[in-house]
Amino acid sequence: MRKTFAILMAASLIAATAACSNGNGGGSADPAASPSGSAAASSPASAEPVTITIVDKDLPADDPLLKGIEEGMKAEGKNVKLQLVPVQSGTYSEKLGLLLQSGNIPDLIYFQGGDYQFAITQGILEDLTPYIEKSTYVKASMNPYNQKRTSHYPYLVWLSPTSSKVPVARQDWLDATTSGKELLANPTPDNYYAFFKEIKEKKGAAYGYTTAGTLDELDTTFGQAFGLTATWIKGADGKYAFGKTTSFEKDKLEYYAKLYKDGLLDPEFLTKKWDTKEKAFYDGQAAVIAGTQGKTIDIYNTKMTSQNGAGAKIAALPPAKGVAQGYTPIDVSKESRGFAIGKTSKNKEMAFAVLEYLASPKGQMLDKLGVEGTQYQIVDNKIKLTDKFAEWYPRFVESTVNFKPEQQFDPSTPYLSEPATKSLEMMAAMSSEDNSFIIPADLAAKWDACTALYNEFAANMVTGKKTAADWDQFVKDWNAAGGKDITDYANQTIK
């Protein structure tokens, strides 16, 4: 979702001028000695501000969020200056890695991949457990999956709903088709197939489903229906096998191949990008796409109704029902992205205090809604969002777990639309924990090879270049590429 927001709307949180992590002013480096957010993390308003250096790929230096954070924290007795550290353009995880390898380690670091080597191999990221335990607002804003992830991997904090995707379709198309009503009542793979076919024949859609370059966005709808209830599937012998090498995966790929052959899966799904995927949906070429629950679904709904009228509001769809039912199982091994604190920072308490402020009631109002008088107004003691709000999005705390504004939202401008709220509710009701784990460094190369092998075979099977007759050979090749060693490790690790 963060990536979608950054490209769709504006820039994001924190990244520009230069400096190391040692800043000015003194905050304690020992969280046990001075709890985050306490007087020890404060600085008198008249004193020189404590400089906190931050790197984040999306935030421009002129973002009003920065000034708002500084002013809000100063009002609470924490005089802080946020200093952005630039990162070169290109693949963010790689460029950030080069920055950190150079010895320039900011106080607050936003990771979007590539954190493991710095947390585990090099050990330059702070264990955030004591900070979180002593916090008031960060802790209160964590959902159960956030809590599990930080207990397993305490180096990143990411106060966001799980970045899981849900399938969506136009409500008017669902209402106008017999198969659409049957799909909602009984979402079997066969009923999904029937809906795709009817929409193509009666509404002129080019295909039923499109994705942004991988099968993952199909899997969120269909994976569990074919028995893929976890990354590692326990067999009758009590041993775990990688789900994508089981007969469940073969059955799923055969279903996808049928969709592809019958013109119900976008023939260009392997080369689609997020923007062309979404355009195909708004233009009526695709009946269904998947989007991240919550705010991304809000964006989809706004764009769809703006282009096609109020009747074209979108509806979140249930996952297909078969062997099991549920969206893609949720990985709780670690946060896939989030904020870290550099272990070399001389201002760790104040760095975490920035996160604590943003998770507080006043901080969440700023982070989620923007600047009063610009992105929103208080009218008759209600929050009324302005047109400028469409250009704003939360940079730190996307989660609504502890978002309780003093005023209610004006009914004409709710914070989340009905489809977005519904997507969050459906994800909460029909999601489950995965049993995936962090791949250790000595198996990482083998895992990458196995993943590449699977991706190639799966794409070939869906597009008809391979068939079920090639399945057994694929499994042998996967094991030979390192899959056997990884499977042995899985059986030692999963409890």
N, C-alpha and C positions, 0 to 999 in steps of 0.2 A: 504494500500500500504506500509506504513512504516514497518509493521510487515513482509510482504513478502520480502522487501528489506533487512531487518536486518538478516533474516535467509538465504536468497539466497546469499548475497554478503559478508558482513563483519559485523562489528559492527556499531553502529550509534553514536549518538551525545554525551551526556555528563554524566558520572557516575563513580566515583571511590574513592579517598581517603577521608578523613573525615573532617568535621568542621561544625560549625554552620553558621548562616547567617551573623555574624557581621563583618567578614573580616577586612582588614586593609584599611587605608586611609579614607576618610570621605565622600563620595558623599551625596548630599542633599536628604532628604526623602520627600521633598515637590515638586512635579512636577510643581506646579503653580509658585514656586519661581525660579526654574531653569529648563527650557525646556530640555528634553532629547536630548542628542547629542550636546548641547551647551558647551560653555567653562566651565560651572559649572559641567559638567559631565566629564571633562577632568582632567588629572593630568600631570604635567610636565614630560617630558621624563626622567629627571634625578632623579625624586622623587621616593620614594618607590612605587611599583605597588599596585593598589587597588585589593584586592583579591575578586573574585566573585565565590561563591560556587554554584555548579550545580549538580543536580541529574537527570540522564536519563538512563534508563535501558540498552541501547544498546551501549553506547560509551566506548571504551577502553581507558585506560590512555595514550597509545602510538599512538593514532590517530593523524596523521599529521594535521588534521583540527584544533586542539587545538593550536598548535604552529602558524599556519597560522593566526588564529584570533588574537592572542596576538601580532604578528609582524605587522599585518595590522592595528590594532587599535593604536599601539604605533606610527606608522608612521603618524597617524592623531592626535597625541598629547594625546592619552588616554592610559595611562600605566596601563594595566590590567593583572592580573594573574588569570587564570581559574583553580579552584581547584575542583576536582571531589569528590562527596560524594557517598560512596558505599551503595548499597541496597542489601539485602539478596536475594539469588536465590529463585525462586518460582513465584507465581502469582504476577506480578509487582504491580498492584493496591493495593493488600493487603499488600505487603511488604513495599511499599512506605507509606501506611497509618500508619503502625507501626512505621516507621522512624519519620514521622511528629508528631504522638501522643507522641513520646518520648521527644519532644521539640527540636529536631534537624531539623530546618527549613532552608533549603538552600535559597540562593538569587533567583536563577532560578530553577524552578521545572517543569520537563516534566511529564504531566499526560496522562495516557491512560485509563481513567475511574477512578472513585472514588474521583473526585475532588469536587463534590457538597457539601459533608459534611464539607469540609474545607473552601469552599468559602462562603457558606450560613449558615450552622449550627454553625460552629466554628469561621467563620469570620477571617481567618488568611491569606487570599489571597488579594492582592492589586487590587483595581479597576484600570484597565489599560486605561480607557477612556481618561484621560488627557494626558497620555504618547502618545497614538496613535494619538490624535488630534494634538499634537505638533510635531509629527514625520514627516519626509520627505519620507523616503523609506519604512518603514513598512506600512504606509497608502497607498502608491502608489502600493504596492504589494498585496493588498487585493482585492479579487473579490467581487461582490455584495453579495454573500452568506456569505463570511467572515464578511462583514460589518454588515449584518443583525444579525448574531449570536453574534458578540461582542456588538451590541447595546442592545440585550436582556440579555446577560450574559457576562459582561466585565472582566472576570477573566482569560480567556485563549486567547492566540493568536496563530493561526496556519495558516501560510502562505502557503497554499497548495490548489491544486484543490480539489473540493469536492470529498470525497472518495466514489464515486459512481461507480458501475460496469456496464460494457457493455458486451453483448454476442459477442463472436468471433468464426469464423470458418476458415478453410483453404480455401484460394482463389481458389486453383486448384479444390477442391471438389465442390465449388459453380459453377465454370465454367463448370465442367464436367457433371453436372446433370441438367435435365430440371426443377426439383423442386427448385433447388438452384437459378436459374434465376428468376423463378416465385416468390420465397420468397423475393428477393431483390426488385422486382417490386411492389409486393403487400403482405406485411408481415402479413397476417392474421394468427391466431392460426392454422387454417386448412392447410395453406401453410407451416407453420413450421412443422406440423405433417407429411406432405407429404415429406418434405426434410429429416427429421429424418428417415423415412421409406426407402426412396430410398438409402440413404447413408448406411444404414444397409444392404440392399439387394445387392447393387452393389459395394460398397467399402469395405465391410467386417467390418464395425464398429460394435462394440458390442452393442452400444446404441446411441441415439441421443444427450442426454444432461446429464452431471453429475455436481454435486455441492459438496461443502465442508461441508456437515453435516446438512444444513438447507434448507428451501425453499426460502430463501431470494434471492439467485442467480438465481432462476427461476422467482421470482417475478419481478426482474429488467426487464425481457423480456416480461412477460405476464400480470403483475398486472393491468396496466391501460387498457389493451385491454378488460378486464372483468369488467371494471367500477371502479376499485380501484384507483381513482384519488387523494386520500388524505387519511391520517390516519383516519380522521373523516369525514363521508359522511353525507351531509345534505339531509334529507328526504323531502317528499312532505308536511309534517306538519311543516317544517321549523326548526326541531330539528335535532341535530347531533347524529349519531350512530357510534360506533366503526366499521370501515370498515370491519374488520375480523369477524364481527357477522352479516353482511348483506348477502343478496342473491347473491351479486357480488362475495363474497368470496366462497360461496358454489359452484357457477358455475365454478370458477377457480379451486377449489380442485377437482371437477369432471373431469375437463380436465387433470389435473396432474395424477389422478387415471387412466385415459385411457392411458396416456403415459406409466405409470408404468405397467399396465396390458399387454400392447402390446409390452413390452420389449424395449421401446424407452427412458425410463428414467432409469438411472443406478440403478439396484436393491440394490446396496450398498451405495446409496446416503446419507443415514443417518449416516454412519460411515466413509465416506470419509474425509480425511484431505486435507489441501491445496496442499501438495506435491503429494499425490497419485491422486488427482484430475488433477493436471497439467500433471503428467506422463501419465495418461490415454489419455489425449489430444495429447501429443507429440507422443505417441505410436500408435495413430489411433484407439483407442478403443472408444473414445467419439468424436462426430462430433462437439459439441459446449460446451464451458465453458464460464463463465463470469469472467472478470478481471477488476480491477480498471483502469479507464481511464488514458491515458497518459503513464507514465514510466513503469508501470506494463505490459501494452500491448506491449511496446517496448521489454521488457524481453521475453514475450511470442513469439514475432516475431523472435527474435534472436535465441532462443532455437529451435523453430519449423523449421526454415530454416537450422540451423546447423545440425539437425538430419535428415531432409527429403528433403533438397535441396531448391534452390532459388524459385522454383515453388510453394513451400508450404507456402509462406508468408501468414500471416493471414489477415483477413478482419473483421472490426467491423460491426456488424449486427444491423439493425434498431429494435426498440422495436415493438412488435406485435401490429397490428392495429385492433380495434374492437369498443367497446363502446367509447373508447378514444385511444390515442396513446402517449406514452412517457415512458421514463425510470422511475425507482422508484422516486416518488416525494422527493424533497430534504428537509431535516429537517433543519430549520433555528432557532430553539429554543436556541441552544448553540453549541459551538464546542465540538465534542465528544472526542477530545484530544488536546493537545497543551501545550504551555509554560505559566507558571504563575510566578509571583514574590511574594515572601513571605512578608507579611505585616510587619514582625519584622526586615526585612533587613535594615541595616544602609547604604546600597549602592544601593538604588533602581534606581537612575538615571543611574549609571554605568551598572547595570544589564540590564536595557532596552537598553542602548547604545550598548550592545553586539548584541541584536536582530536587532537594527537599522543598525549596521555595516554590519551584514550578509544580510540584505535586500538591501544594497547599491550596486552600480555596481561592485566595487572590491570584496565586500563580496559575492555577488552571483557568481562571477567567481570562487572563492575559493570553496564555498559550493556546487555548481553544477558540476564544472569541475575538481576540485582537484588541484594538484600542477603542475605548469608549468614545463615542462621537465620530468614529470613522467606520469601523466594522460593525458596531452595534450601538444602540441607544437605549436608555431606560425611559420608557413611555408608560405612564400610569402604573409605575412600579412593576413593569414587565420588561423583559429583554426582547427588544425588537431588532432583528438583524437587518443590516442595510445591504445594498447591492455590492458594496465593497467586501462583504463577508465571503463572497464567492472566490475571492483571491487569497483567502486566508485558510490555514489549516494548522493543526497542532504539530509542533516540532519535537516536544519532549514527552507529553503525556496524552497519548491517543486514547487510553483506556477511560471508560466512563464509570468504572467501578466505584470511585469515590468522588464523582463530579456532582455536587449538590449546590448549585447557585442559590444565593439568597432570594433572588426573584425567579418567578416562573417565566418561561418563554411565551411570548405572544403567540397565540395559536396559528397566526398567519405566517410565522417564521420559526418553526420548530428547529431545534438543533440538528436532529436527524429526521429524515422523512420516514413515513410508515414502512416502505420497503427496506430501508436501511435498518431500522429497529427490528423488523421481522427477521432479517438475515442474522442478526446477533442472537436473537432468541432461538432460531432454528439451529444455529451452530452449537449453542450451549446445550440444547436438548438432544442433539444427534451427533455428538462427537465423543471420542474416547482417546485415552492415552495410547501412544505407540510404545513399543519396546525397543526402539532404536537406541544406539549408544554412540559415544564419541569414538571414532576410529583412531586407534593409537598411531603414533608417528611411524612406527616400523611397518605398519600395514597400509599406510595411506596411498603409496604408489600402486599397490595391488588393488586397492579399492577403486582408485581412479581408472585403472585398466578394466576392471570388471564392469564399472558403470558405463564406460565408453562402449564396451562390447554389448551390453544390454541395450543401450540406446540405439545402436546401429541395427541390431537384430530386430528389436521391436518396431522400428520405423520400416524396415524391410518387410516384416510380416504384415503390418497394417496395409502397406501399399501393394502387397501381392508379390513382392520379389522373393519372399520366403513363405513357407506354409507350415502347418502343424507337423508335416513330415520332417521338417528340419529341426524340430524342437529338441529332441534328445541330443543332437550334435551341439546345439547351442549350450545346453546345460553342461556337457562335457568340456566345451571350450571355456565356459565361465569358471568352472572349477580349476581347470588347468592354468588360467590366467591369475590365479590367486584366491579364487572363491573358496576353495577347500580350506585354506589357512584361515580365512576370515570366518568361515562357518565354524571351524573348530574354536576360534576365539569367542564367537557368539555363544556357543554352548557352555563355555567356561564363565561367561560374563552375565548372561541373563539369568536372573533368579526367579 
